Amino acid sequence: MATQVEENGPPCNPDVPSSSQARQKLEGLLNKSMRIRMTDGRTLVGLFLCTDRDCNVILGSAQEFLKSSDMFSQGEPRVLGLAMIPGHHVVSIEVEADTLADTQCFRGSH
């Protein structure tokens, strides 16, 4: 039986397989507001609905913000609704925590 080592260090709970931990983390993020920056400079904000093996992300109630030349003005968002972001276009993903408790729970589960 081969031992699996995670790239980010050992699992927090050695009794639970790492794939189960990753799944639990993703399930904990369902319906949370996320900000996804893309390779072309656009930013999408919406509710995390699902992902797949290719790291494509589906956002619900998504809004698109264009890259602004002015750091202080983001401009008016464009309402997209349901959006699929191809995984190879994702630069960064941020979870917008609604409460301090959500933030602490998310950080504690790393």
Secondary structure, 3 states (H helix, E strand, C coil): CCCCCCCCCCCCCCCCCHHHHHHHHHHHHCCCEEEEEECCCCEEEEEEEEECCCCCEEEEEEEEECCCCCCCCCCCCEEEEEEEECHHHEEEEEEECCCHHHHHHHHHCC
